[in-house]
Amino acid sequence: MTATGSITGLSDLADPALAPLVVLKVGSALLVEGDGAPRREWLTGFVAEIAEARGRGQRVVVVSSGAIALGARRLGFARGGRATLAQAQAAAAVGQIALGGLWAELLGQAGIAAAQLLLTLDDLDDRRRYLNAAATIGELLGAGAVPVINENDSVATEEIRFGDNDRLAARVAQAAGADAVLLLSDVDGLYDRDPRDPDAVLLPLVDGVSDTVRAMASGASGSGMGSGGMASKLQAAEIAERAGIALAIVNGTHDRALTRAIGQEIGTLFLPRRHDRARKVWLGGRQRMMGTLTVDDGCVVALKDRGSLLATGIVGLEGAFERGAPVAVADTRGRILGQGLTEYSSGQVRAIMGRRNEDHAALLGHAPRSAVIHRDHLVLL
């Protein structure tokens, strides 16, 4: 983090001292008309706002949807190109060229160089590739370009993909070392109930995503073009808040949407909760776990007191994994407490779970390690 103070309100997101680097996520419904044509007038105004942010001294990264919708129009695919995975991948292959060209044209008219990065879930879950992506983004920003990032839908599969650009934006913000993420949506922010309810109240600030907050979210995407919804935006907020990154949900359907949301403070701001070290930021944002370790109540207390995960506290195991694999840690009620990198394979954990450290050498046939997951490789969620 390079900010010199704390972000406490939406207006702070336009302050280069508090938010020198921001990630802006734009969904398909904002970029593309229902018939698949690009919304050029809206995009032109949005690019002008990006130029104004840069003029204030802020650096900007854009996470942009829209490739599948644009490609489906050119290929004549029904249902926006999402009828099958194969159609979506084909539409993305065509649409990504159109999308990149659109951003390059409009940013170029504002005197800004556009750069394109296509990322998959694996690119950000693998530590080395994550660092490579971070280095590329940093180099582009240093050279004065605006990176425009999208999921690589032409090669991503149903099993190995983000599935929405909300979580991708939060992970990109982690990699870039951003101070804030703005998710442009089709509503003003998070309401305490369905926003179609006349008694619904917009929440201006959220200090931590709790079960109560999650209950307010709907998983539906109103436009029919996107793949996210309020539930995915809350997941993005959780990823961001653990990395010390503020995240805002604002209404992008208006002209000069950022000016309206930030200037009039209309939206929902999720405050950052902590500032994990870089490696734990990456680990806490990982999406795919290879297994789950269930622990007893005594172990839960020890973990919350910054202890390591010892075999004696493990009461259940799911999945098959090798040493060094990312695994989830859950309590006996099934609630996920954290995730970490295991020092043992699943077979070895099964052999020593519930047993004290002094028994491990005889059970494994070699000197045991100090913990199943060391506290330096464990992130509580």
Disulfide bonds with the S-S distance in Angstrom:
none
